[in-house]
Amino acid sequence: MPDSPAGPPALPIPLAELLARDELGLRRIAGPEHADLLWVHTSEMADPYPYLLGGELLLTAGVLLTDADTYVARLVQAGAAALGFGVAPVYDTVPDALVEACERHGLPLVEVPRETRFTAIARAVWRLMAEARHRELRRVTRAQQALATAAARPDPVPAVLRQLAVQLDGRVALLAADGEVLHAAGGRTPPDVRTALARLARVVAPAPLPGMPAAPGRKPSPASATDTRSGTHLFAYALGGAQGMALAVATPRRDAGDHTVAGIAVVLLSLLTAPHQGADSAGRSAALVRLLLGAAPQDVAPLLGEGDSWTVVHARRADRTPPDALNAGALGAALGSALSDVDRETVRVLLPGHHEPVGPQPGWTLGVSGPAPVSALPDADTQASRALGHAEATRAPLSTHRPDAGGLAGLVPADRAEAHARALLAPLTEPLAETLRCWLSLHGSWDRTAVALKVHRNTVRQRIARCAALLDMDLDDMDVRTELWFALRSYA
C-alpha cells in the first residue's frame, strides 16, 4: 500500500453512518458491513492503485472497467475502505462480476443511484467528519475537567485513576519500577491480560538494574506502546520523569480521543507521583522555586544538573487553531515530558536528560533545538523557535536545529569569527539581522521567509532591501551571501 501521511484530516467515519443518510440513497450490495472511511476519491482509471493513500471510499462509474476481479484485488491491495459504483451514465446496474469480486475479496460495494452526485457524497463525508471531530473535542474537554477535579482531591492518584477508568470504560493501573501495582481502578481482567499488560509497561518504562548505569548508546524506550490480547486493547505510557513508573490501560475497544484523554492523565500522574522520584526530583523542585523567587539561572544550574542536556521543542497546531493547556499537556505526554507551557499560539516543551529523538506528532508542526545545558536554555529556546519557523515555511512536520559541524567554519577561531561578525553586522538592528538570517536559510524565498517570520512578504522585501542598503552589499552575489551566512551563524 502507498505510504500514508502522518494522519487523516479528521476522524474516520463508519460506512454505516454514510449509508444512513437517506437523501443520498446509497445501498450496500456486497462485502462486509463495517468499514472506516478516511477520504473520498473519484477515479475512472483502469488501475487507480498508484494514486490511493488507503482508507478511501473510491467512487467510479466504471468507464474503464474490464476485469472486475483484478480491479477489486488492486483496490484491496491499496487499502481502499469501500467502493461506490454509480449506475449512470455507463451502466444501468452494478455489473454482476463486480458484485462477485467485492464479495470474494471482502470489499464493501455501495450502489450510487443515478440522481446522487459524487460531490454530494464527498460533502456528506466531510460533514460527518466535522461532526465527529466536534464530538471528540467535547468529550475530551469533559474528561479533562473531570480528571483535573479528581487531581484536586485529598487522594489524588487513586481519584485520577478511578476517573480515567470511567472515561475509558476499562481497567487502569499505576505500576512501580518493579512491576508492583501501586493503584488500580476499573473492572477486573483475565490473568493473561494482566501479564501482557505488565510486560507492555516494561517496554515503555524498563525497570533499572540496581547499581547499574544506563548503557551508553542504548536506544531510549518509547513513550507509549500498544498491544491486543483476547480481544482487549492494551496500552502503556511512561510517566515523565518517574523512573520506571508506567500507566497501564486495558479497554474492550479503542475510541477516538482515548489517547488524548490518557495523555492528560499521564501528565497529571507524572506531577502527582513526583515524590516517588527521590532526591533528583526534589532538587529540580527547589530549582523551580528559586527561579520563581527571582534567582538567576546560573545560580540554580547545579540543582538541575549542569552536565545534563536539555532539549526545547516549539510546536504549533497544524490546523492553525490556538492551543490550550489541554493540548500542551497532551503533546508533552506524547513527547515524554510533563514540562510544557502554552503561549498564545505556540506550545513549548522542555525535555530533560537523555531521551529518544523527537519524531513528528500528528496534528502538530514541531521545531526542535539541539541539546543544551541549563545555562544555555535561552539559546536552545531561540533554536527551537527558528526551527519551527523553518518547518512551517517548508511545510515539513518537523525541523531540528543543525549545529555547526565544523568544516571550513572550524578553521577560524571562535573569538575571531565572532569579532568579525559583530563588525560586519553592526549596522543591522536585531529584527533586520533575524530577517536576513531567515531569508538566507530559506534560499532567498520571499514567501517562505514571510511564513517563517509571520509577516507579509512585502515586509520581508523591505527589510532585505534595508539590509542591503545598510551593509552596502549586493545580496544577489553568492560570495556576499556566503560571508553573511557565516557571520550570522557565528554571532546568532
N, C-alpha and C positions, 0 to 999 in steps of 0.2 A: 504494500500500500504506500502511496506517496507520503512523505513526511508531513505531519500536521503542524500547524503553528502552535505557539505556546498554549493557546486556549481558545475556545469558541467565543464569539462576541456576546453571548448570553447563555442562559441555562438551556440544556436540552429539553425538547418538548416531546412528550409521548405522542405517538401517532394517533392514539385513540382520541386525544383532545382535538386534533385537527379534523378527524372524521366526524366528531360530534357537532361541527359547525354546519347546521342544516342548510345555510344559504349557499354552501359550496356544492352540496350534492355528491360528495365523494363516497366511494364504496370500496371496501377491501374485498378482493375476489380471489386472492391466493396468498400463500405464505403465512408466517406467524402473525399473531395479533399484535404483539408488542414490538415497538421499535422506538428509539430515541433519535429525534431529528435535531441536527445542529445547524444545517444550512438548507437552502433551496437552490437548486441549479437546474437550468434548462439547457438541453443539448440535443441536436439532431445528428450528431456524428455517429458513424457506424461503430466506433470504439471510443467512448469518452474517458476511458481509464486514465490516460495521462493527465487529465485536467481535473480529477476528483481529489478532494482532500480527505474524504472519509466522513461518514455521518450525514451525507446528503439525502434529501428527498429529490431524486432526479426526475424531472418532468420531460416527457418526449411525446411526439405524435407518431414516432416510428417511420420517419421519412426514409431512412436508410436501413431499416431493419430487414435483415435477410436470414441470418442464422440466430434464432432466438436463444438457443441453448448457450452458444458461445458468448452472445451479448450479455446474458444474465450472469454467466460464470465470471466474466470480466468485471461486472459491477460488484459482485460479491467479493472478488479478489481486491478491488479498490477500496472496499469498506463502505460502500453505499448503504444507507439505512433502509431505503424503500424506493420503489419505482412507481411513478404516477404516469399513467398512459392516457392520453387524450384521444377520444374516439372520433375526432374530426381534425383536419379535413382528409387525412389519408385513409383511415379505416373507419368503418361504420360500427364495428365491435372490436373488443380486445381479441387479438389472434389467439386461438387455442394453444398454439405452440408456445406462446409467451406465458400463458397461464400455467401450462405444464412445467415449463422451465423454472419459473419462480417458485412453484410448489416443490420442485425437486431440489433446488438449491437453497431453499429457506429464505427467500427474499420477499418481503411484503409487496404485493402488487395492488395498486389503487386505481380504480377506474375513474377517469375525469370526464364528466358529461360535456357535451359539445357547447353548452351555454356557459360553462365556467372557464374563465381565462386563467392562464398560468400566473399572470401577475396578481390576480386576486388571491391565489393560493399562497404566493410568496408574502403578500401583505398580511394575510391571516397568520402565517407562521411567525413573522416578526412581531405581530401584535401579541400573540400568545407568549413569546419570549419576554416581551416587556412586562407583561402581567406577572409572569413567573419571577422575574427579577425583583419586582416591587414586593411580591410576597416574601421572597427570601430576605430582602432588606428589613421588612417589618419584623420578620421572625428573629433575625439576628439582633436587631435593636432591642426587642423584648428580652431575649436571652442575656444580652449584655447587662441590661438593667437588673435582671434577676440575679445574675452572678455577682454583680457589684454589691447588691444588697446583702447577699449571703456572706460576702467577704467582710462586711462591716459587723457581723455578729460576734458574740463572745468566743464561739468555737469556729473560727472562720474556715479552716481547712476542711473539716467534715461537712460544714454547711455548703461550701462551694462544690464539693464532690456530690452531695445529695442533689443539689440544684442541677449540676451537669448531667447526672443520671436521668433526671426528669426531662431535661431539654433534649437529650439524645435518645431517650427511651431505651437505655441499655445499662450495662454494668461498667462501672468505672472504679479504678483503684490507683492509689498512690504507692509506688514501690520504692523501697530504700535501695541503697547500693548493693546490699547483699541479697536482694530479691524479696525481703520481708515486706508483707503488705502492711503499710502503716495505717491506712484508712481505705475504706471501700464503701460503695453505695450502689443501689440498684439490685435487680434480680440476680439469682444465682445462675452460674454457668456450669456446664459439664466439666469433669476433670481434664479431659483432653484440650478443651478450650482454654482453661486456666493455665495449663502447662505451655500451650502455644503462645499465650499472651505474655507470660513471664519471659519466655525465650525471645519474643519480639522486643520486649522492653530492654533487654540486654543488648540488642542491636543498636539502639539509639543512645543508651547510657550504660556502656560496659562497666562492670564493677572493677575498680582499681585493685591491683595486686598490692598487698601490704609491703611497704618499703621499697616498691619497685617504681622508678620514674618512668614516664611515658617514653616509649622507644622513639629515637629521633627519626624523623621522616615518616612516621606511621600515619596512615591515612585517617583523617578525623572521622568520627561517627556521624551518620546523618542525623538531622534534627527530628525526623519523623520516619515511620515505617508502617507498612500495611500488610495484611495477610488475610486469608479466609480459612475457616475450619468448621466443618459440619454445618455449612450454610450460614455461619456467623461471621460478620465483618470485624476484623481485629485492627486496632490502631494503637501506636505507641508514640509518645512525644517526650523528648528530653526536656527537663526543666532547666531553663537558662541559669547558669551559674551554680546549680546544685549538683555537686559531684556524684554521679551515679544514680541520681533520682530520676524517676520517669513516671509519666501519667499513662496508664493503660486503659483502653476503652474497647468494649465488645458490644456490638449492636446488631440487631436482626436485619437491618437494612442501612443503606447509606443515602441520606437525603441531601439535597442542595443546602449549602450553608453549614453543614456539620463541621467541616474542617475549620471554618472561621469561628464557630462557637467554641470548639475545642481549643483553638488558638488563644481565645480570650481567657479561658480557664487556665491555660499553661502560663500566661503572663501573671495572672493573679496568684497562682500557686507558687510560681518562682519567687515572687515577692514575699508571700506568706511563709515560705519554708526557709527564708534566708538565715534564721538562727541555726539551722542544721549545717550551714556551710562552714562554720568554725571561725578561726582567727582571721583568715583571709577576708571573709565577708565583713567581719567586724571592722577591720582596717579600712575597707572601702566605704563602709557606712560612716566611719569617723571622717574620712576624707571628704565625703559629700557634705557633712555637717559643717566642716571648716570652710569649704568653698562657699556655702550659703551664708556663712557669717563673715565673708569678706577676705578669706585667706588667699594669697597668691597661688597660682597653680604649681609653681616650683616648690612651694613650701609643703604641699600635700603630696607631691610626687612620690616620696619614699613610702607613704602609706598605700598608694596604688601600685607600687612596684615599678620603679623607673625603668627596670630592664624589660618589663613586659611590653609586648607590642599591642597596639590598638588599631582598629580599622573603623573609619567613619563611612557610613552609607547614607546618601541622599536619595530620596525617592519621590516620585510624583505619580499619581494615578494616570493610567493610560487613557482613560475616558475623560480626563481633564476636570473631573469633579473634585471639589475641595475635600481633602481627607479630614478625619476627625481622630479623636483619641482611640476610638474603636479600631479604625483602620491601622493606626500606628501600632497599637498593641498586637494586632494580628500579624502585621508584617514583621515586627520584632520577633514574635514567636516563631514565625516561619524561618527567620534567619538564625534563630537560636540565641536570642538575647532579650532580656527584659528591659534593657536600657533604650527607650525610644521616646521621641518627642515629636510634636507636630507644630509647625509654624506656618500659618496661612495655607499655602498650597504644597508645602514640602514636608515630608516626614524625614527625620534624621534618626538613625540607629547607630549605636556605639557597640562594636563587637570587641569584647575584651579577650586578651590572651590568644592562644592558638585556636584556630577554627578552620573548618573546611572552606575552600574557595567559594565566594559568593556567586550563586548562579541566578539566572533570570527568574523572576517571580511573575506568574500570570497576572495580568491586570496592572502591572507597575512598570515604570521606567526607572532604572537604577543608575547611580553614579557611585563608584567605589574608590576610596582613597588607597594609597599604599600603606603598609604597616608603619606605625609611628609610636615613639614613647609618649607618655602622658604630657611631657613638657612641649611636645611638638603637635599636640592635638589641633591647635588653631590652623596650622599649616595643612594638616590632614583634612580638616573641615573645608578649607579652600579647594583642595584637590578634589574632594568628593563633589563639591558644587560645580566645579568646572567639568568634571567627568559627566555629571548629569546633564549639563548643557550640551555637551558633545553628543551624548546618547540621543537626546531629543532632536538635535539638529540633523543627525544622520539616521534618524528613525530606527535606532537599534534599541533592543530591550535593556541592554546593559553596557556600560562603558567603565573601564577600570583605568585609573591613573597609571601611566607607564613612567617609572623613574628613569633618569638618565642612565644609560647602560655603559657609559664610558666613551669609547670610540675617540674621535678627534677632540671632543669636548674635554675628555680626561687628560689631554696633553697640556692644558692650560691650568695653572694653579688656581684653586677656587677663589682665593682672595683677589688675584689679579683679574679674573673673569668678572667678579662682582664689581670691582672698581671701574672696569671698562663699561660694564652695563649701566652703572649709575651715571657715568658721564654721558653716555650715548643717549640714554632715555630721560635725562634731566628735564628737557623741555616739556615732557608729557605729564599731564595730570593722571591720577590713578584710573579714572574711567576711560581715558583715551588709551592708556597702556593696556588695560584689560581688553578693550575692544580690538586693539591691534593684535594682541596675543591670540584671542579667539579667532579673528579673521584669518590669521596666518595658519592656525592649526586646522582650519577648515578649507585650506587651499584657496583662499580668496573668494569664497562663496558669500555673496551678499545675503541671500535668503537664509542659508543655514546659520550664518552668524546672527541674523535677526532673531531666528528661533531660539538659538542658544542663549542670547542675552535678553530675550523677551522685549525687544524694541522694534520699531518699524525699520524696514530695510533702508529707507531714506536717511534715518538717523545713523545707521551704520556707514552709509556712503559719506555723510557729512563728517563723521568722526574720523574716518580713514583719510579723507581729504585734509582734515585739520592736522592729523599726524604727519602726513607728507609735507605740509607747509612748515610745521614747527621743526621737523627734523631736516628739512631741506634735502629730501631724498626722493628718488624715483621708485615708488613701491612696486612698479611693474618689472623692475630689474631683479632677476633671480639672485644675484650676488647680494643686493641690498636686503632682500627678504631673508636670506640665509643668515646674514650678520645680525639682523634684528631678532630673528628667532633664537639665535644663540644667546643674545643679550637678555631676552625676555625669560629664557629658561634659566639663566644664571642669576637673575635678580627678579624672581617672581613676586 
